[in-house]
Every structure is written in C-alpha cells, then in structure tokens.
Amino acid sequence: FRDFRYTKEHHLNDLIDWQAARDKSLLEIGLGMGADATRWAAEAGQYTGIDLTPEAVETTRKHLELLGLEGEVVQGNAEALPFPDDHFDLVYSQGVLHHTPDTPAAFREVRRVLKPGGQFMVMVYTKESFNYWVRIQMYMRLRVLLSAGADGLGLGLGEPWASHVKNLRQMGPEYLGWSEFPHHCTDGPDCSIARTYTTKSLNRLLEETGFRVERMEKAHLPLGLSNQGLERLLASYLGFYLYAWAR
C-alpha cells in the first residue's frame, strides 16, 4: 500500500518535508491506512494520530506496530480535539478537513492545539483545477444524465453511475446543482461533504482562524505519464490538491 500511495501520489515526497518533524511533536488528523503516519513516526520526536473512524485507528496502530514505530493513535473528532492548548509543534492533515461539517471549527481547533509559531500543513480540494471544471462539472454531470436515460430504458449500469442515478432519483434536479454535485464526485456518490476551495478562499479561511499563510501549491494530476516531473509541472497549474503551509 505504501508503494502504491507514493507512486500514485508521487508529489508527496517532493512537497512534504518528512524530516521537518525531527525532534518535534506532530499531530496528524485523518489517518487512512497509516502510510503517512509511518513516515512521520519515523522522524518525529512524538507522533500522535487521530481519526473519526475506529477502522482507521486500528489499521494505523497495526501499521506502526508492523514497522516497529512508536506513536499514539486515538479516535476523535477534528472539531473537538482531545488535546490541551499549545501542545504540538506541527499539525498535518492530508485531504480530510474539507470533509468535516464545520471546517472553520476544525481549523480553530488546530490553532488551539498548536504551540505559538507552530506550523499547520493542510491539503484540501481546489476549484482551480482540471478535475473540478472539466471532469466533475462537465464530464461527470453529462455522464450521469446519460446514465439516467439508459436506466430508464432498462439498461444495466455499473458503478459509480448506478449510485449517481439512485441519488438523482431521490434528490431530484438538486443533485446536479452547481454546489451539490461536486460533493458526490470526489470520494464516491455517497460522499455528502467534500468542499472545494480557491487559493483566495483557503487563504481567507486560514487567516480568519488565526493563521499566517507562508506558502501554497497545487498538485495531483494523475495522467500516468512516465515523466513524473512533467506530470508534477502540469499539476502545479491544473492539479486538484491545494496544499497550504501556515503558522
């Protein structure tokens, strides 16, 4: 899984300085299968991970144990972090906080648990991307309409189109609305919250929740090119992931 992750998302090893956590306390919000946890725990003076789901917590614990790495992994809510004020040097969250009901509340919690001068590294989805404007707003919307027509004719549908058509039947035209539809096109039709940000709106959110933005970069345009450098260059303009480093 680690090999798959860092091949498919090869930008991570370019953008993320894993050694920045050396001799520091780091909190990771949102764990998945714990791949990034293993990178941080190998460097950090103290690694802590938190996830809303017990499955991710258990998997990450096993992942760390398998590699002989130490770290505290807990189940909890990013909007109410179970840690004291001024506790961590670094907080890292990769593709998670755009899924929480109250993202500003989660950002304020990150601010609360960071030490003065501490760094927040966060990735969210961006509107300023090929994926948002071409794939989601144009191709996928058209594909759902065509799938609904095929379903009406009794033709079989594969996934995710069958689930999209089911949602369309239940919600009506609102499902294809400009603000609603993208939520269901990032992490599957059943995903109900997946916010997207412009560089300006993410900068504003960070400033309003107590941060000073140091740097922003776009990444992730998985074209499958053999030249990863060219793919990363294109992604820096058209990628769907927006990274921010703030203090």
Secondary structure by P-SEA (a helix, b strand, c coil): caaaaaaaaccccccccccccccbbbbbcccccaaaaaaaaacccbbbbbbccaaaaaaaaaaaaaabbbbbbbbbcccccccccccccbbbbcccccccccaaaaaaaaaaaccccbbbbbbbbbccccccccccccaaaaaaaaaaaaaaaccccccaaaaaaaaaaaccccccccccccccccccccccbbbbbcaaaaaaaaaaacccccbbbbbbcccccccaaaaaaaaaccccbbbbbcc
